[in-house]
């Protein structure tokens, strides 16, 4: 059994396994609205994980491009102008943070 609260349109706005003061009704675990609620929550969780992974991959790709350019495998000018501009912006931001080298660890072995 789940305790639920609905919004003004009658849609579930909160679902909890334990009772709370604002709960307006209860629904069984096999109710279609409960099933949809948790399916939607699983999708949202997956999207959050993917977004975090995207942020981490941006750093990996940034580092990869830097290594390839430093080794002369590619030149920044080989990339499209929009990519060049984004890389230059990121490079400037990283250089500006260079004074914080104790706070930011490229190996991610620990912060501060």
N, C-alpha and C positions, 0 to 999 in steps of 0.2 A: 504494500500500500504506500502511495506517495501523497504528500500534502502539497497542494498547488495553490497558486494565486493567478488570477487572470487580469489582463489589461482591460481598458475600456471597450475594446473591440471583441472581447471574449477569448482572446488568444492566451495561451499559457505564458506567463511572464516570469514565473519562478516555480521550481519544482525541488522539493527536498524530501529526504527519507524520514526526517524527524519533524514533529509538529513545531510550529512557530506561531506567534500571535496573529499575524496577518494572513495566515492560510485560510482560504475560503471554502475549500472542499478537498476531498480525497479521491484518488483514482487508483484502480488496481494496476499492478506492474504490466499487465498484458493489454491495457487500454491503448488504443491506436495513438492517442495524443501523447501518452507517455513514451511510447516507442519512437514516435517522430521526434520528440524533444531530445531524447538521448542519442538518436541517430544524428540529429543536427549538431549536438554538442560534440560528437565524435568527429564530424566533418570540420567543425571550427577548431578543434584541438589539432587535427592533422594540418590544417591550413596555417596555424600558428607555428607548428614545428617546421613546416616547409619554409615559412617566412624567415625563421631564425636560421635555417640551413642556408637560405639564399644570402643572408647577411654574412655568414661565415665563408661561403664560397666566393663572395665578392673579394674578400681579403686574400683568399688563395689565388684567385685569378690575377689580382693586382700584383701579388708577389711573383707569380709566374711570368707575367709580362715584364716585370723589372729584371728578373733573372735572364730572360731571353734577350732583352735589349742590351743588358750589360755584357753578355757573352757574344753579342753581335749576330745572333741568329735572326732576329728581326730588328727593324728600326721603327720607332714610333711613327715615322712618316709613312710606313707601310699600311698603317691603319686608317680608317675613314676619319675625316676631320672631326666629326662629333665624338668619336672614341678618343682621339688625340686630346680634345679639350677636356673631356672627363678625366682622363689620366693625368693631365697637367694639374687640374684642380685637386685631385686626390694627392698627387705628389707634393703640391704646395702645402696641403693640410698636414701631411705626414712630416714634412720638414719643420713646419711650425710647432709640431708636437715633439720634435727631437729633444728639446730641453726637458722633457718629462720622461726620459728614458727609464728612470727607476719605477715609474708608475705604469708604463705600458711595456709589456714584455712580448716581443715578437714570437717567442717560442710558447707563449701561453702557459708557462709553468707556474705562474702565480702572479698575483697583482699586489702591489704595495708591500 
